[in-house]
Amino acid sequence: MNKGKKSNYLAKISLGVMGAGFLITIPFQETFVGRLLQGGFEAGLVGGLADWFAVTALFRHPLGIPIPHTALLPKNRDRMITALISMLEKDWLTKESIKEKIEQISFADKLIQIAEKELSSVTLKRRISPILNEIISFVNLEKLAPFIEMELKEYLHTLKVEKFLQSIINQALNKKLDEKALDYILIELEKWMAKEEIKRNIGIMAKQLLDNTEADGFLKVAISSFRNLINEEKLGNMLQPFMLKKIILLQKDDNPYRHLILSRIREELEGMQDKEELMVEINNWKNTLVNNWSPVDQITEILKQLQKKLILLAEDEEFIDRYVISFIQNFINSILETPKKMESIENWIQKQILYYIDKNHSKIGVLVKENLEKLDNETLINMMENNIGKDLQWIRVNGAICGFAIGIILTILKTIV
């Protein structure tokens, strides 16, 4: 702007010099030098005024007079903007030219160089903690919990009970849980059987069995005689010790009946997955249980606890250095060590950029047009004068000087003729 003002000031001085020179030389027209200088100043004044008119006519009406074919830029503003936009879109910033330049740039290399440089900076380490806190706090747990529930239920529905059940059975057998379960049952059964109440109940049930037993001949007579000789208490006293003894014997490792029972249990467990009806029933039970299960509240609470722990970890500088920075560095190293990954990332970046260029190329002209339309005519003219005014004002200076030189030459020629 200062250069434009100086040029404008110089142009006015040149015009003033020509006008003053013309007036001063009028009394000296009788002499050759006077005529020569007056011819030069006269032509310089005409040339300067003509160029002033031409330059002024580009931007506004000279002296405010609406002379035809003046104020060319304001009158043709829309045409100029349209031509400028067309030139930008079709000549200077075409899709092809932008794509060609974009394809010459290796964005992946530049991004990795920036990332490696920033990883070693103290500023990044300071900024990572608040960034992580923002990311962790930004997660909407109420919306995330139903999604986790849905995915968890979907996984449980697809889970094969046969494989899962067989894995549990194999682990149980390897750890001899069947023997432990049998021992636990026998111990509890022994405690239960030793109770006085149980002895009485055993006697009652045995007496009822004898009373309800039907037989013929000698067996009928024997049972009837035995029934008259014994009562419920005696039956209980006889059967309880017998049953307790059998239970205690089953707890010993060398008992053949124990091995028989365990062998039968293992056969049943190992062949469980081959029982189709049982598997179908277990799967139906599993699906019903999963459908009726609603763990949203529990998942939300777990996520909240996890979120609090992550926020505390994000504020720990040692955690940032050891895990976050280290993770990012290892990730960058893995990319650098694998050319295919690097090429894949570069192709993805290029693809995204080219896609946005194709989609938004027309917005270049729209953006230019919007910005130009925000300016009124006076502001736009002032901007153009400030940027190209120096050269325009020199046209006026050159017009005055060239006119002066041409005037001298013409005066000499006229004198000679």
C-alpha positions as CSV (number, residue, x, y, z in Angstrom):
1,M,0.0,0.0,0.0
2,N,2.8,2.4,0.8
3,K,4.5,1.6,-2.6
4,G,1.2,2.3,-4.3
5,K,0.8,5.6,-2.5
6,K,4.4,6.7,-3.4
7,S,3.8,5.8,-7.1
8,N,0.5,7.8,-7.1
9,Y,2.3,10.7,-5.6
10,L,5.1,10.5,-8.2
11,A,2.5,10.3,-11.0
12,K,0.8,13.5,-9.8
13,I,4.1,15.3,-9.5
14,S,5.0,14.3,-13.1
15,L,1.7,15.6,-14.3
16,G,2.1,18.8,-12.3
17,V,5.6,19.3,-13.7
18,M,4.3,19.0,-17.2
19,G,1.5,21.4,-16.6
20,A,3.7,24.0,-14.8
21,G,6.3,23.7,-17.5
22,F,3.8,24.3,-20.2
23,L,2.5,27.5,-18.5
24,I,6.0,28.8,-17.7
25,T,7.2,28.3,-21.3
26,I,4.3,30.3,-22.9
27,P,6.1,33.7,-22.7
28,F,9.2,32.2,-24.4
29,Q,7.6,30.8,-27.6
30,E,9.6,33.3,-29.8
31,T,12.9,31.5,-29.0
32,F,13.8,28.1,-30.3
33,V,14.5,26.7,-26.8
34,G,11.2,28.1,-25.5
35,R,9.3,26.5,-28.4
36,L,11.2,23.2,-27.9
37,L,10.5,23.1,-24.2
38,Q,6.9,24.2,-24.6
39,G,6.3,21.4,-27.3
40,G,7.8,18.9,-24.9
41,F,5.8,20.0,-21.9
42,E,2.6,20.3,-23.9
43,A,2.9,16.7,-25.3
44,G,3.9,15.5,-21.8
45,L,0.8,17.1,-20.3
46,V,-1.4,15.6,-23.0
47,G,0.2,12.1,-22.6
48,G,0.0,12.3,-18.8
49,L,-3.7,13.4,-18.8
50,A,-4.6,10.7,-21.4
51,D,-2.9,8.0,-19.3
52,W,-4.5,9.3,-16.1
53,F,-7.9,9.1,-17.9
54,A,-7.2,5.6,-19.1
55,V,-6.0,4.3,-15.7
56,T,-8.8,6.0,-13.8
57,A,-11.4,4.7,-16.3
58,L,-10.5,1.2,-15.3
59,F,-11.7,1.7,-11.7
60,R,-14.1,4.6,-11.6
61,H,-15.6,7.5,-13.6
62,P,-13.0,10.2,-14.1
63,L,-13.9,13.3,-12.0
64,G,-17.2,11.5,-11.2
65,I,-18.5,12.1,-14.7
66,P,-20.3,9.0,-16.1
67,I,-18.5,9.0,-19.4
68,P,-19.3,5.9,-21.5
69,H,-16.8,3.0,-21.3
70,T,-15.4,4.2,-18.0
71,A,-15.5,2.4,-14.5
72,L,-14.8,-0.8,-16.4
73,L,-14.0,-3.0,-13.5
74,P,-17.2,-2.3,-11.4
75,K,-19.4,-2.6,-14.5
76,N,-17.9,-5.9,-15.5
77,R,-17.4,-7.3,-12.0
78,D,-19.6,-10.4,-12.5
79,R,-17.9,-11.2,-15.8
80,M,-14.5,-10.8,-14.2
81,I,-15.4,-13.1,-11.3
82,T,-16.8,-15.7,-13.6
83,A,-13.7,-15.5,-15.8
84,L,-11.5,-15.8,-12.8
85,I,-13.3,-18.8,-11.5
86,S,-13.3,-20.4,-14.9
87,M,-9.6,-19.8,-15.2
88,L,-8.9,-21.3,-11.8
89,E,-11.0,-24.4,-12.3
90,K,-10.1,-25.0,-16.0
91,D,-6.6,-23.7,-16.4
92,W,-4.7,-23.2,-13.1
93,L,-6.2,-25.6,-10.6
94,T,-7.7,-28.4,-12.7
95,K,-8.4,-31.7,-11.2
96,E,-5.6,-33.3,-13.2
97,S,-3.0,-30.8,-12.2
98,I,-3.9,-31.1,-8.5
99,K,-3.9,-34.9,-8.7
100,E,-0.6,-34.9,-10.4
101,K,1.0,-32.8,-7.7
102,I,-0.7,-34.8,-5.0
103,E,0.7,-38.1,-6.4
104,Q,4.2,-36.7,-6.3
105,I,4.0,-36.2,-2.5
106,S,4.7,-39.1,-0.1
107,F,2.3,-38.3,2.7
108,A,3.0,-41.5,4.7
109,D,6.7,-40.7,4.8
110,K,6.1,-37.1,5.9
111,L,3.5,-38.1,8.6
112,I,5.9,-40.7,10.0
113,Q,8.8,-38.2,10.0
114,I,6.6,-35.7,11.9
115,A,5.4,-38.4,14.3
116,E,9.0,-39.6,15.1
117,K,10.1,-36.1,15.6
118,E,7.2,-35.3,17.9
119,L,7.6,-38.5,20.0
120,S,10.9,-37.3,21.4
121,S,9.6,-33.9,22.3
122,V,8.6,-32.9,25.8
123,T,5.6,-31.0,24.5
124,L,4.0,-34.2,23.1
125,K,4.4,-36.0,26.4
126,R,2.7,-33.2,28.2
127,R,-0.2,-33.1,25.7
128,I,-0.8,-36.9,25.5
129,S,-2.2,-37.1,29.1
130,P,-5.0,-34.5,28.6
131,I,-5.7,-36.0,25.1
132,L,-6.1,-39.5,26.6
133,N,-8.2,-38.1,29.4
134,E,-10.5,-36.4,26.9
135,I,-10.8,-39.5,24.7
136,I,-11.5,-41.8,27.8
137,S,-14.0,-39.3,29.3
138,F,-15.7,-38.8,25.9
139,V,-16.8,-42.5,25.7
140,N,-20.5,-42.7,26.4
141,L,-20.7,-45.8,28.6
142,E,-24.5,-45.9,28.6
143,K,-24.5,-46.3,24.9
144,L,-21.5,-48.7,24.8
145,A,-22.9,-51.1,27.4
146,P,-26.0,-52.2,25.4
147,F,-23.7,-52.8,22.4
148,I,-21.4,-55.0,24.5
149,E,-24.4,-56.8,25.8
150,M,-25.7,-57.5,22.3
151,E,-22.2,-58.7,21.1
152,L,-21.8,-60.9,24.2
153,K,-25.2,-62.5,23.8
154,E,-24.6,-63.1,20.1
155,Y,-21.3,-64.8,21.0
156,L,-22.9,-66.9,23.6
157,H,-25.7,-68.0,21.2
158,T,-23.0,-69.1,18.7
159,L,-21.0,-70.9,21.4
160,K,-21.1,-74.7,20.9
161,V,-22.1,-76.3,24.2
162,E,-20.7,-79.7,23.1
163,K,-17.1,-78.4,22.8
164,F,-17.4,-76.3,25.9
165,L,-18.9,-79.1,27.9
166,Q,-16.3,-81.6,26.7
167,S,-13.5,-79.3,27.6
168,I,-14.9,-78.9,31.2
169,I,-15.3,-82.7,31.5
170,N,-11.7,-83.4,30.3
171,Q,-10.3,-80.9,32.8
172,A,-12.5,-82.3,35.6
173,L,-11.3,-85.8,34.8
174,N,-7.7,-84.8,34.6
175,K,-7.9,-83.1,38.0
176,K,-9.8,-86.2,39.3
177,L,-12.7,-84.1,40.3
178,D,-15.0,-87.1,39.9
179,E,-13.2,-88.9,42.8
180,K,-13.4,-85.8,44.9
181,A,-17.1,-85.3,44.2
182,L,-17.7,-89.0,45.0
183,D,-15.8,-88.7,48.3
184,Y,-17.7,-85.5,49.2
185,I,-21.0,-87.2,48.6
186,L,-20.0,-90.3,50.6
187,I,-18.8,-88.2,53.5
188,E,-22.0,-86.2,53.6
189,L,-24.0,-89.3,53.1
190,E,-22.1,-90.9,56.1
191,K,-22.9,-87.9,58.3
192,W,-26.5,-88.0,57.2
193,M,-26.8,-91.8,57.7
194,A,-25.4,-91.6,61.2
195,K,-28.2,-89.5,62.5
196,E,-30.7,-91.1,65.0
197,E,-33.6,-89.7,63.0
198,I,-32.4,-91.4,59.8
199,K,-32.0,-94.7,61.7
200,R,-35.7,-94.5,62.8
201,N,-36.8,-93.6,59.2
202,I,-34.8,-96.6,57.8
203,G,-36.6,-98.9,60.3
204,I,-40.0,-97.5,59.4
205,M,-39.4,-97.9,55.6
206,A,-38.0,-101.5,56.1
207,K,-41.1,-102.4,58.2
208,Q,-43.4,-101.0,55.5
209,L,-41.5,-103.0,52.9
210,L,-42.0,-106.2,54.9
211,D,-45.7,-105.5,55.5
212,N,-46.3,-104.8,51.8
213,T,-44.4,-107.8,50.5
214,E,-46.5,-110.5,49.0
215,A,-45.3,-114.1,48.7
216,D,-46.6,-117.7,48.5
217,G,-45.8,-120.9,50.4
218,F,-42.9,-121.2,52.7
219,L,-41.6,-117.7,51.9
220,K,-44.9,-116.3,53.0
221,V,-44.7,-118.2,56.3
222,A,-41.1,-117.1,56.8
223,I,-41.8,-113.4,56.1
224,S,-44.9,-113.5,58.4
225,S,-42.9,-115.1,61.2
226,F,-40.0,-112.6,60.7
227,R,-42.5,-109.7,60.7
228,N,-43.9,-110.9,64.1
229,L,-40.5,-111.2,65.7
230,I,-39.0,-107.8,64.7
231,N,-40.2,-104.2,64.9
232,E,-39.2,-100.9,63.3
233,E,-36.5,-100.0,65.9
234,K,-34.8,-103.4,65.5
235,L,-34.8,-103.0,61.8
236,G,-33.2,-99.6,62.0
237,N,-30.6,-100.8,64.4
238,M,-29.7,-103.6,62.0
239,L,-29.7,-101.7,58.7
240,Q,-28.0,-98.4,59.7
241,P,-24.7,-100.0,60.8
242,F,-24.8,-102.2,57.6
243,M,-25.3,-99.2,55.3
244,L,-22.7,-97.0,57.2
245,K,-20.1,-99.8,56.8
246,K,-20.8,-100.0,53.0
247,I,-20.5,-96.2,52.7
248,I,-17.2,-96.2,54.6
249,L,-15.8,-99.1,52.5
250,L,-16.7,-97.1,49.3
251,Q,-14.4,-94.3,50.5
252,K,-11.3,-96.6,50.4
253,D,-9.2,-96.5,47.2
254,D,-8.9,-100.3,46.9
255,N,-12.6,-100.9,47.1
256,P,-13.7,-102.7,43.8
257,Y,-17.2,-101.2,44.0
258,R,-15.7,-97.7,44.3
259,H,-13.7,-98.3,41.0
260,L,-16.9,-99.7,39.4
261,I,-18.8,-96.5,40.3
262,L,-16.0,-94.2,39.2
263,S,-15.7,-96.1,35.9
264,R,-19.4,-95.8,35.2
265,I,-19.3,-92.1,36.1
266,R,-16.4,-91.5,33.7
267,E,-18.1,-93.4,30.9
268,E,-21.2,-91.3,31.3
269,L,-19.3,-88.1,31.4
270,E,-17.1,-88.9,28.3
271,G,-20.1,-90.0,26.3
272,M,-22.3,-87.1,27.2
273,Q,-21.6,-85.1,24.0
274,D,-22.9,-88.0,21.9
275,K,-26.3,-87.8,23.5
276,E,-28.1,-85.6,21.0
277,E,-31.3,-85.2,23.0
278,L,-29.4,-84.1,26.1
279,M,-27.2,-81.7,24.0
280,V,-30.4,-80.2,22.4
281,E,-31.9,-79.7,25.8
282,I,-28.8,-78.1,27.2
283,N,-28.5,-75.8,24.2
284,N,-32.1,-74.7,24.6
285,W,-31.6,-74.1,28.3
286,K,-28.5,-72.1,27.4
287,N,-30.3,-70.0,24.8
288,T,-33.2,-69.3,27.2
289,L,-30.8,-68.3,29.9
290,V,-28.9,-66.0,27.6
291,N,-32.2,-64.4,26.3
292,N,-33.4,-63.7,29.8
293,W,-30.1,-62.4,30.9
294,S,-29.8,-58.6,31.1
295,P,-26.3,-57.6,32.2
296,V,-26.4,-53.9,31.1
297,D,-26.2,-52.5,34.6
298,Q,-23.3,-54.8,35.5
299,I,-21.4,-54.0,32.3
300,T,-21.9,-50.3,32.8
301,E,-20.6,-50.5,36.3
302,I,-17.5,-52.5,35.1
303,L,-16.9,-49.9,32.4
304,K,-17.1,-47.1,34.8
305,Q,-14.6,-48.7,37.1
306,L,-12.4,-49.4,34.1
307,Q,-12.8,-45.8,32.9
308,K,-11.7,-44.4,36.3
309,K,-8.6,-46.6,36.3
310,L,-7.7,-45.6,32.7
311,I,-8.0,-41.9,33.6
312,L,-5.6,-42.4,36.6
313,L,-3.2,-44.3,34.4
314,A,-3.3,-41.5,31.7
315,E,-2.1,-39.1,34.3
316,D,0.9,-41.3,35.2
317,E,4.1,-40.1,33.3
318,E,5.7,-43.5,33.7
319,F,2.7,-45.2,32.1
320,I,2.8,-42.7,29.2
321,D,6.5,-43.3,28.6
322,R,6.5,-47.1,29.1
323,Y,3.3,-48.0,27.3
324,V,1.8,-45.2,25.2
325,I,4.9,-43.7,23.7
326,S,6.4,-47.2,23.4
327,F,3.3,-48.5,21.7
328,I,3.3,-45.7,19.1
329,Q,7.0,-46.1,18.5
330,N,6.7,-49.8,18.0
331,F,3.7,-49.3,15.7
332,I,5.8,-46.8,13.6
333,N,8.7,-49.2,13.5
334,S,6.5,-52.0,12.3
335,I,5.2,-49.9,9.5
336,L,8.8,-48.8,8.4
337,E,9.9,-52.4,8.5
338,T,7.1,-53.6,6.3
339,P,7.1,-51.9,2.9
340,K,3.7,-53.3,2.1
341,K,2.1,-51.6,5.1
342,M,3.8,-48.4,4.1
343,E,2.5,-48.7,0.6
344,S,-0.9,-49.6,1.8
345,I,-1.1,-46.5,4.1
346,E,0.2,-44.3,1.3
347,N,-2.4,-45.7,-1.2
348,W,-5.2,-45.1,1.4
349,I,-4.1,-41.5,2.1
350,Q,-3.8,-40.8,-1.7
351,K,-7.2,-42.4,-2.3
352,Q,-8.9,-40.3,0.4
353,I,-7.3,-37.1,-0.8
354,L,-8.1,-37.8,-4.5
355,Y,-11.7,-38.7,-3.5
356,Y,-12.2,-35.3,-1.7
357,I,-10.6,-33.5,-4.7
358,D,-13.1,-35.1,-7.1
359,K,-16.0,-34.4,-4.7
360,N,-15.1,-30.8,-3.8
361,H,-13.2,-29.4,-6.8
362,S,-16.1,-27.3,-7.8
363,K,-16.0,-25.7,-4.3
364,I,-12.8,-23.9,-5.2
365,G,-14.7,-21.6,-7.5
366,V,-17.6,-21.3,-5.1
367,L,-15.2,-20.3,-2.3
368,V,-13.5,-17.7,-4.4
369,K,-16.8,-16.3,-5.6
370,E,-18.2,-16.2,-2.0
371,N,-15.1,-14.3,-0.8
372,L,-15.2,-11.8,-3.7
373,E,-18.9,-11.2,-3.3
374,K,-18.4,-10.2,0.3
375,L,-16.4,-7.2,-0.9
376,D,-18.2,-4.1,-2.1
377,N,-17.0,-2.3,-5.3
378,E,-15.0,0.3,-3.4
379,T,-13.2,-2.2,-1.3
380,L,-12.4,-4.4,-4.3
381,I,-11.1,-1.5,-6.3
382,N,-8.9,-0.3,-3.4
383,M,-7.5,-3.8,-3.1
384,M,-6.7,-3.9,-6.8
385,E,-5.2,-0.4,-6.8
386,N,-3.1,-1.2,-3.7
387,N,-1.7,-4.4,-5.3
388,I,-1.2,-3.3,-8.9
389,G,-1.5,0.5,-8.4
390,K,2.3,1.0,-8.5
391,D,2.5,-0.3,-12.1
392,L,-0.6,1.6,-13.1
393,Q,0.7,4.9,-11.7
394,W,4.0,4.3,-13.6
395,I,1.9,4.2,-16.8
396,R,1.0,7.8,-16.0
397,V,4.6,8.8,-15.3
398,N,5.8,7.0,-18.4
399,G,3.0,8.7,-20.5
400,A,4.2,12.2,-19.3
401,I,7.9,11.5,-19.9
402,C,7.3,9.8,-23.3
403,G,4.9,12.6,-24.3
404,F,7.6,15.2,-23.3
405,A,10.2,13.4,-25.4
406,I,7.9,13.0,-28.4
407,G,6.8,16.7,-28.1
408,I,10.5,17.8,-28.3
409,I,11.0,15.5,-31.4
410,L,7.9,16.8,-33.1
411,T,8.9,20.4,-32.4
412,I,12.3,19.8,-33.9
413,L,10.8,18.2,-37.0
414,K,8.2,21.1,-37.3
415,T,11.0,23.7,-37.0
416,I,13.1,21.9,-39.7
417,V,10.1,21.6,-42.0
